Amino acid sequence: MAAGTNVGMVNINSDLGESFGPWVMGNDAEVLKIVRSANVACGFHASDPVVMMDTVRLCKDNGVSIGAHPGFADLQGFGRRVINLTIKELEANIAYQIGALQAIAAMHGAKVTHMKPHGMMANMSADSAEMSEAIARATKAVDRDLIFLCQANTEQGKAARKYGLRAAEEVFADRTYTDTGMLTPRKEANSMIKDPAQAVAGVRRMVEEQAIYSTSGKRIPCRVDSICVHGDGPTAVAVSKAVREGLETAGIKIVPLTELPSLAH
């Protein structure tokens, strides 16, 4: 198989470790049996040091590659509110959060191998070269070997490649897209896909055609390295399990980000 191609394989990732103290979000233990890469909240939009530690341990137990999931310092808003940081502040926020997870991972003899921005930080940077480049610079400064898990066809991938980082292009199993190729805002009624069968059909189409489709049916070509399934909704486990089974039934192997040929050094 030639380097740079992922024939017959794809990654599935999920945003996890988003509980806080006694407050529990999602079903990480079950989702981690399904996905192969986890984006672990780093304490700013969600999580705390103990939750981070428990999540890293679960990742290691399940052979799931570990990624930092930095977000805005917005526990009450779960990182989904607009916060206008300076570039200096954004770079410091990214470095701080990656470093925190690296320290927790080291306690378990594990390693952080990718980074994916969370929530509103991700959505804003997807459309902003300046923000994406700040995130890429900070990530590279901490560890030049980290994979930047990017929203497909956005400024994030361009920035990652500009700064010499490996870029994994991500699509979403349980979200819809607008005609611009961006995620449908969560405030809109049709932003989420909750039916497992619909999610499976959409994901297989994206992987097989290397393209996303908007809610109006517009085809937007893109590279599909990874599929994100969310672990925090009532249908999360059912959708995640159905997506994995649907892909494997189609003969597609599910692997950690670190094992995708397109991301090989």
N, C-alpha and C positions, 0 to 999 in steps of 0.2 A: 504494500500500500504506500503510495507516495506521501511524503511529508506535506502537511498542509491540507489534507483531505480527511474526512471522517466517514468514509463509506461504511454504511451499516452500523454506525454507532452514534450515540448522542448522550449528553449529560442531562440529568434532572436535578434541579436545585430547589431549595426552599429557605425562606427567611425564618429563623428559629431563635430560641433563647430569648423570647420577648416577654417572659413573665417578670414580675418585680416583687420581691419580698414574698408575702403570703398570697399575692394576687397571681393567678395562673392564667396564661393565655395559650391557646392552642393545645395540640397533643403531640409534643415533640417526640416522645418515646415511640409512638406509632409511625409518625411521618419519617423518622430516621431509619425505619426498616424498609422504606420505599425509595427515598431519594439517595443520590450518591455524593452530593455536595451540599453543605449547609452554610448559610450566611448568618453568622452569630452576632446578635445585637451587642453593642459594646458599652452600654450604660448611659448613653445620651438620650436616645428616643425611647429606650426600653432596656430592661435587664438590670442586673446588679452583679457584683463579683461572684457571689455564690451561684447564681443562675448561670453565669458564664462558665463557671467551673463544672457544674453539673452537665451543661450542654456539650462542652468539649469532651467530657468523659463518655457521654452517650455517642458522640461522633466517632470517637476512637473505637468504642466497643462494636460499632456497626460498620467499620471500614469506610466511613464517610469523610471526604476531604473537607477541611475547615477553612472558612473564609470570614474575614472581618466585614461587618455590616454597619459602617458608620452612618450616623444621621444627625439631624439638628438636635440641640439640647432642648428638648421639648417633650418631657414625660407626659404632661397632661394632654397634649395634642397628638401624642404618639408619632411625632416627627412628620406630621402631615400638614403642618401650617407653614406658611411662607416666612422665612427668616432671612433677612438680607445681610449676610456676613461680608466683611471685607475679604479680599483675596488672602491677606495675611491670616485673618481669623479662620478662614476655611482650610487653609493648608495646615494650620496648627491643630484644628479640630480633627482632621483626617489622621495626621500623624499620632496624635494622642490616643485616639480610639484603636487604631491598628496596634499600637504598642501595648495597650492594655490587654488586648486579646492574645498577643504574642506571649506576654508574661504568664497569663493563665494557662495557655497551651503548653508552655515549657514545664509547668508543674506536673503535667501528665505525660511528658515525653513526646508531645505532639507538636506539629508545626502548622502555622497559618500559611496557606498556599494561594489564596486569592482574596480580592477585595471587591465589594459591591456596595455602592451607595444606596441609602434607604430613602423611601418615601418622597417627600417634597424635595429633598436635596437631590435625589435621583431625577425627578421630573424636571426640576429647574436646570440641572446641569445637562440633561439630554438635549436641551435647546440652546445651551450657552457654551460656546467654545472657551470662554474665559474661565468659567467655573470648572468645566471638564479638565482643562489643562492644569488648573490648580490642584485638583484631585489627583491627576496623574503624576504631577511633580512631587507631591507629598508622598504618594504611594511609592514611587521609585526611590525617593530619598530614604525611606524606611527599609525597603527591601526590593531591589530591582528585579528579583525573580518572581514577585507576586503577579498573578494573573488578574487583569482588570475585567471583571464580569460586567459587560456593558449592555444597555438596552440596544437592540439591533437598529442599525441605520441611523444612529444619532451622533452628536458631537463627542460622546464618550469614547467611542471606538476610534475616532479620528485622533483624539487627544492621546489615548493610550499608545497608538502606533507612532505618533509624533515623538513621544518621549521614550520609545524603545521598549514599551511593555507589551507583553502578549495580551491580545484582546480576545475574549470569548464573547461572541454575539448571542444575546439571549432573547427568547420570545416567551410569551406567557400563555399557559394552558387555560387559565381561568379568568383572563381579562380580554376585553375586546379592543379593537383599534379604530382610530379615525382615518379619514382619507389621507391625512398627512403622514401616516405611519406611526403616530404617537398613540399612547394608551388613552382610551376613553376616560375622561375625568371621573373619579369615584362618585362624585355628586350626581352623576347621570344614572338613570334607572337601568340602562343596559350595559353598565361598565363591567359587571362580573358575569362569569359563566358558572352556573351552579349545577347544571345537568352533566353527570359524568359522560354520558354517550356523546353529547355535543362537544365536550372538551376533548375526548379521544379523537373524534372525527377531525376536529380543527387541528390538533397537534400532528396527527399523521399527515394531513395535507401540507402543513408547514414544513415538516421534515422532508417529505418526499419531493416537494416542489421548491424547497429552499426559498420560501416566500411567505409573507403574511397577507391576510385579507382583511379589509376594513368591513365595518358593519354594512356598508353599501355594496360590498362585493368587489371593491377595487383591489387588484393584485399588486403587491409591492415586493419585488425581489429582495432577498437578504440572505446572509449566511446564518444558519441555525446550528450553533454549537451546543446550546443549553436551553432547557425548558424549565421555567419557574412554575412551581405549584405552591400555593399559599397554605400555610399550616394553621391559620388562625380563624377559620370559619366553620360553621356546623357541618358543611359538606366537604371539608378539606381532605380528610382521610379517604373518603370514598372517591373523590375526584382524583387524588394523587395515585391511589392504587389502580384505578381504572386506566389512567394515562400510562402508567408503567406497563401494565398487562397488555394494553392495546398496542404499544410499541413493540413489546417483545413478541407478541403474536404475529406482528408484521416482519419479524426477523431482525429487528433493530436491537443491538446490544446497548445496555445502559451502563455507563462507566463514570468514574469521578472525572472532574475537569482535568486533573493532572495526567489522565491516561488518554486524552484525546490527541490523535496524531497532529491535528492542526495547531496544537499548542505546545508541541515538542520544541525544545531548545534547538 
